[in-house]
Every structure is written in C-alpha cells, then in structure tokens.
Amino acid sequence: MQICRSIAGKGAFATELMNNAAFFEAADTITAASRWILPALAVLILLRCAVSMLSGKPEREVWGWLSLPGGGKIALTNWENIVGRSRSADARLPHASVSRTHAALTRDRKGGWTVQDLRSKTGTKLRGKPLREPAAIHSGDTVAFGGAACVFTPSTVKEERDQARTRRRPGARIHPGATLILLTAFVLTLGAEHTAAAGEGVHPAVPAAFLALAVLMWACYAVTRGLHRTGFEVETLAFFLTAIGLGVCASSDPEGLWKQLACLLAGVALYFFIGSWLRDLERVKALRAPMAVIGLLLLVFNLFTAQSIFGAKNWIRIAGISFQPSELVKICFVFTGAATLDRLYRKRNLIAFVAFAAACVLCLGAMSDFGTAAVFFTAYIVIAFMRSGSFATVLLSLAGTGLGVFMVLTARPYVLSRFSAWGRAWQDPQGGGFQQTRTMAAAASGGLLGLGGGRGRLHLVFAADTDMAFGMAAEELGLIVAVAAVLALVLLAVFAVRSAGQARSTFYAIGACAAVTILLTQLMLNVFGSVDILPFTGVTFPWVSKGGSSMISVWGLLAFVKAADARQNASFAIALDRKKEKKREKAGGERP
Amino acid sequence: MRRIQKRALAVALLVAAVLAMTALYAARWAVHGGEWAGFPSNGDAFIAGRIRAGTVRDRDGEVLYAVRDGEGRYAQDESVRRASLHIIGDRAGFIGSGALFHYAGTILGYDPVNGLYSADGTGGVLTLSVDAGAQRAAWEALDGRNGAVAVINYVTGEVVCSVSSPAFDPEDPPETAPDDTSGIYMNRPLSAVYTPGSVFKLVTLAAAIENIEDVFDRDFHCSGSMEVGGGRVTCTHAHGDMKLEDALALSCNCTFGQLALELGGETLQKYADQYGLTQRQSVDGLHTAVGRFDAGAEGSLNLAWSGAGQYHDLVNPMAMARFVAAIANSGDAPDLTMVKKTALLGLSGEHIMNAATADKIAQIMDYAVRRTYGPENFPGLALRAKSGTAEVGTDKPNAWFVGFIQDPEHPYAFAVCVENAGFGFSQAAPVANAVLQAAVR
C-alpha cells in the first residue's frame, strides 16, 4: 500500500508536469512520431537481447578431470556428469566393460564431489572397494568403472578462479545498460503517448504506471549490478513485455493499472526470491515434495471454493480481490517436475510425477479451464520426455490423453461446440467467431506501425485486455511490436534450450525448459487462438494480458530460466561464492 | 547433462510451431488485411454502422459520398444520390452490397504499413468506375418505373452504370416497416432475375450458328403461329419468308421456336451455362443472382418457348450485360469490377464464346438496328442491339433492351430491363439511349 501511494504521488507529479495544454494539444504529433519510434526501439531491443543471449559458442566450464591409465584425460565439464560408454555420456569411456550409462559424478556448490553407480553391469569401485551407496570422492582417488580405472582430480580453487576470470561474461559486447536505456525510451514514449491520447482528463495511474515501471527496471538493474552480475537480457525481455501489457491495461482499464502495478511489484519480488532460493540445490531438493502438496492443495481448495467467472471456475475471491490459484500452481508444477541427475537415474519411473500431473490436469478439467489444462499438459509432456528420454512414455501419455479427451467430448458435447468455430471465424462473425474476427480486424487496422497507444477501440470488446491482448497490441502499436512481443518469448525459450547444456544441474535445465514451455504454450493458445489459427481458449499472454495472478506467476516462472543461465557472472540465481573461495584459498588452496 | 541438452530440443518443437504459426498469421494478414480492416464490426472502421472516414468518387472525380468532420454526406445532386443509392449503400446499412461496406478498407485508406491510421483523419479515396452522369441519366429515363440498368466496359470489365429502381434519397430515408416488401433495398442489377423474353434469342442464335450447318442459307417461314405438341407458338403478326438475320431482326418466335426444337434442350442448356447466364457472376467478390434455364421436354411447346426466352427462363441483368460484352469482345467476357482501373495492365476475363460466332452475332445485331430499331433513334452511337418483351403473366410485359456500341473510345455493353413497362423497343430502348448518350459525352 505504501508503495502504491508513493507511486500515486509520482503519478500526480507527472500529471502536473504534463498539465499544460501544449502537451495535450501535441497528442497527434506525439502519436505520429511514436508510432515510428516504438517499432524501431522494439526491434533494436529484441536484436540486442538476441545477440547478447545467443552469440558465440557456449563456453564449457571445467570442474575436474578423469585421468585414464593410457595417459589421456577427460574433462568434467558439468556439475553433474554421466560416465559411460554411450555417445551421449558426458565423460565417455569407450571401453567394452563400461556400461552405456555407468555412473554419475556430481559436484556440490561447496566443491565436494560424489560418485554413484547407476546400476551398471560391471559395477564401480572407489579406491578398490565396490560402490553400493553414493560416496564422496576426493582428489587423487582411483575410481574404476568396470574395467576402466581412472584417477579423479577436481579443479583447484585457483584453476576455477582463473576459469571464472577468463570466461566471457555477458554484457561485454552488448552492454545491458545500453539496452535498458533503449527500453526506458520505449516505456516513456509509450507512457507519454497514452497520457497525451487520453487528454486532459487522463487517469493519474496512466503516467504513474509507466514511470514506476521505468524506476523498477533500473532498481532491478542496480540490484543485479550490485551483485556483480552482468546478465540482464532475461529481465529486459520481461520488462519489454510488461510495458506492452501496461499499454493494454491503460487503454482498457486505467484504474486497473494500480492493481497491475502492485502485482508487478509482487511478481518481481517473487522472481528475486525464487531465484535466490534456487541457488542452493539441497534446499531446492528438500522443497520438491512440499511444493507438490501445496500445488495440489491449492487446486483442490480452488475446486471446492472457486467461483465461476468468465466461464471457467477457477477464481477465488478473498477480501474483494479475485485471484486464480491455478496460476501459482504452475510454479509448483515446475518445481515438482524438475529433478537432479542422480534422481533421474536412481528413480527411473515417473509414476509419482505422472500421478501429480494427472491430478492437476483433472482438477483443471473439472473447473472447465481447458486452456490451462492444455498448458499443464504440454509442460508435462516436455518434463516427462526430458526426464525419461523415452518417446514411448510421451506417446503413451498422448494416447491416454487422447482417450480422455474423446470421452469428455462424447460425454459433454457442449465442450465440442466451443471448438466448432475454429478455422471458420469469418463464416460466423457474430457467433463462434466473435472474438477472433474482431481481433483480426483490429490487428489489421493497426497495420505495421499501429494507430497509436490509447487510440484503439478493440478494448471495447469484452475481455479484450486478456484474451485478445495480442490484437490490442497489434491495433495500437502495430504488427512489428506485436510480433516482437511474440519473438521476445520465443527468444526466452531458445535461450532456455541453449542454457540446458550448461546448467549446473539437470534440475535447472528441466526447470527452465518446463517454465518456457508453460510460457510458450500460453502464448500460442492466446495469440493464435485469437486469430483463428488455434481454437479460442481463455489463457493469458504472459506479461501482456491484464491480470494480477498471471503477472505474479510469470515472474516466478522466469526465475527458473534465470537459474539455468550458467554464463560467467550472468545470473543472480547462481552463487559466485567469491568470499568463501578466498577464505578457502588462504586456508590451503586445496579443498578437503 | 549432454542427454538433457539433447532432450531440451523438445522445446524447439514448440518454438518451431510458434514461428510457423506466426508466419502463417503474417501471411494471412498481408493478404486479407484490407478486408479485415473493413469488417463492419471493426470499431476502428465503423461507428454504429457508419464508416468513420473517407471519400467515394465517380470515375471523373465527382463526390458520391464523403465523410467530413465525422459526418457522412452523399452526392449533391438528388438524382445522382437516388441513382447511386444501391452501389454506395444507405446509412442504416440495409444495403449490404454497398461500396461503404464492400470497399471499406479502400475508403478508409487502408495500407499495410499504416493500417487505418490517417494523420489528418480524412481517410482514403475510392474511385468507382461508374459515371455519375450516366447514373443520373438512367435514373431520370426510368422515370419512376421499376427496373435495372447495367452498363459495362466490355474491354476492361468496369461497371460504368448500375442503377436500381425503386430507390430513395439516402439523405432523406423513408420509414420502412421491418417486413417491407417494396424492394427499395434490393440492388436489381446485381440481385434480381427477370424473364428475358426475346433477348434470350441471342443464346439460341449462337447455338444455331454453331450446331446447324448452313443455317444462314436456310429459308424460314412464319405464318404468325406454329403448332407444337398440342399448343401454339405465336408471333405478333405473320413475318413471311426470311433468312436467319431477319428472324432475329424481326424477333420471330416461330423461327426461334423451331430452332430450339431442332437444337434440343440439352444443347440450349449447355450454351446458357457456358455463357454464364445460369451461373453466379462476381463483381469484385459480390455475386449476382443466379439465372435459370429449364428446357422443356424434347419436341414440346415448352422447349420451343424456352428457346425464345419464355417458359421458366430467368436472367440477371449484370450477367446479361456480361454475355453481351462477350459478343462485343470476340467472345471474351471481362471480369467485372466497380472500381476504376488506372492501368489497362492485367486485364482478365473468360473466353466464353467462339470468336467467329461472336462476330457473326454482332453483325446480325447491327443488321437488327438498321432494319428494325433505326440508327436514327440512337444518334452518334454505333449501336448493335436486341430488344425483348418478356411476358410475365397478367401484368404488362417486362421491357428489355441489350446490346453494345462499336466504339473503341467507348466500348460499352448494356442491359436494360424496365419492369411491366410494355414493348422492349418502345420502353427500354429510350432508357438505353439516354444512358449511353450520357456515358459517351
């Protein structure tokens, strides 16, 4: 509340600043200019982020070595390494007595290493003794994988420090601060345009929201730099989308900007909280089961207490604030679905997770929230595949679901009727194609450059600011900015895939991929549902659609993307441990 | 980790799906954007069913409709307003084929870069192919009678005149009941079908030229009536001995009835279909009403009459004008448009008639004007024409006059139908003359 009031104060100040007739008289001129400026800035921001996130080959880190009896050395380039004969093993021992997936060598954040046998045929011996339980392994230890005896040597602290010093850091070529300056220009231009277009009676929340966003961006940037991190692309993309979302809200419901802003603050706070929490894998592992329980409880509670708003029965109203718990369950879902490497191979079956996922999807189905159920289901498929690597599992899940969908459609034909307009929106523009035809017409009205912020009329259609957010963005800001918003999310997804190989743990890799799957599926259903390429469902466009629960949840999901970003000094969600290392170095250089 | 990295490519499938759908959407947007923007429920284009901005002009720049300061105004001249009501559309939006709806994207000034954005708020300009002067002349010549007038450029396919009567002044619309049956909202050149009467003899003539050897050498005889299958085909009077050219010029029912019997219903049906009279024709995506040809049984009285344009025959005036255009244009029927063409590049059409047949029919129509209609009634026009007097039961017959002028400067084909007016030549020909005189001016 305090924050809201202080922002309200800023808004009043901004209104005063702009409270001269000249500003509002120039509204047409502002629009005429900003409809060129905004697309240009959007393209620049997107390009800078893309180059910064994707350019150059990912640099492998080296954390230790396996010395072979023949004289060769194999680098251990991850914190979690599979040792085996398989081509896809991280440390490949092409020796007949080694199983394809033989053993795992894992490093913890303190630099301690563990070796464990992964049910190999010929067994693993540590210091000559057969290995039954995971055991700590130290420098100079002999470890025999079947008939391949190796000597293990972890990197020294000095080597690690040298590595950290010489590895490329993000932001060296593409400075994140410069990108953020461009984004600030985008936010302020959009804010000025909306304020001017609304005229002298503009709601104070309009200028205040855009100013607050600019301040918040720089505050986050300051925190990141304060932590000696130079990666800010992920946040930049999220703030870019948030700006477009504020524009959507400013057009449809200026008053609602207060709530949107409060949820943005809560979302960013959650982002930093989850990101910091994810630093410590032990803590994370301990939380998996409780998160699953919390997720299920939320859904079940939801199922019994929720009110039906806009068709789907997934809203909870507490103290005058309506809320969608299913949004937060997405975070629990990712938490529960992701797993560390040892778990991946120790517990090969997915039964617990399958049961959890099925419970989630069933609850959502019972609430008639089929859009969100589809989002969870896609995330489930990606997680199941990443964990098992088995197409059979995926196909079996798809077949099972297909049967379930068929049964639902036979039992409840009205569900089918929701999809009857799919692909034929223009043949029934006043019925099943109502929203889609209006979205496409408004998007066409905007052309490439848009009619100008605050000058669209799609917001007059019911629920346009959530279900047709893409149309509103395309109408007011043009196709270039609207597609840039789609590509921003695509970029996050590509980045997550690219990060997966470098992540410190499979937990982070799977977490990031699951998170972007949720974001991307929502994007797909929202955008392409509203333009009649997919069936129309009511899910939100991440960051762009109006909605508090959604805003909080997407920031929470973003923390998983950040936690997989293992570039040097890139992510606050990955510990640097500089002080501790220095201490240890003084104590003797070699780890215990 | 290497395995997880590979498996992460599953997400790449989703990325590929998003990119593919984005590309598909962008392509659809590029192709249909103008159409989508002109959607009548688009708030950026229309306010309470009225277009927000733009100007509609005739081919010479005369304003037919313009939005200024948020207010839409029709043409200054009242006759032009009434004559153009059905092609522009009314304020209440009852006339769905009106340009204000159908070409909204162009009128609003849609372009892919700016969409509907208009810096000064004036929107765009739609220049129609119609000639306001011809519109007015047609309206005034109809003189309160119901009917349809369609004039098209037979080379370019541009509609030069399209008038529907009855109409009303869109600046002063009448109160109409919801179950109104007066037909004032119907755009007759596009949406009406009429019994063609003798103008259909052009189809029978074409079929005879192509299917009966030495038909031009034949001698025909008319004694005023002809007995067929227990009934009679009748003419206004006995035409005596004649050749095929005379039969058309005199519009002899007995001769054409006899030709129809000889050709057979199947052949006639084939020609009516081929010439587009029983198909819906498109004017920039707006479709004409579909005509009809039912041949009677072989050897029957009905077959004889159907070859003379009676029995169940129905034709649409715009489709009729297109058919006559093909006669004028050596068999090529141009694609029809209401929008003025700025370049003659990319003319498109359909070859529906053998060129030699078309030229032969044109000659006979020329002969008909010289022998029957009198060139002096159409001063300055190199007219080729055929009249029709279509019996429609108890009322006075519908008066038809169709044809074209042989004039490279003004390549116009026309179809005029005046409802329940009487004889084709005496009632419809003066309307055609008035319109063409205005159009060539």
Interface residues (C-beta under 8 A of the other chain):
Chain A: D28 A32 R35 T77 N78 E80 N81 I82 S88 A89 D90 L341 T378 I381 V382 F385 M386 G389 P429 Q430 T437 R438 M440 A441 A442 A443 A444 S445 G446 G447 L448 L449 G450 L451 G452 G456 R457 L458 L460 V461 E475 G478 L479 V483 V486 L487 L489 V490 A493 V494 A496 V497 A500 G501 A503 T506 A509 I510 C513 V516 T517 L520 T521 L523 M524 V527 F528 V531 I533 L534
Chain B: M1 R2 R3 I4 Q5 K6 R7 A8 L9 A10 V11 A12 L14 V15 A17 V18 L19 M21 T22 L24 Y25 A26 R28 W29 H32 G33 G34 E35 W36 A37 F39 S41 N42 G43 D44 A45 Y110 D111 P112 V113 N114 G115 L116 Y117 A119
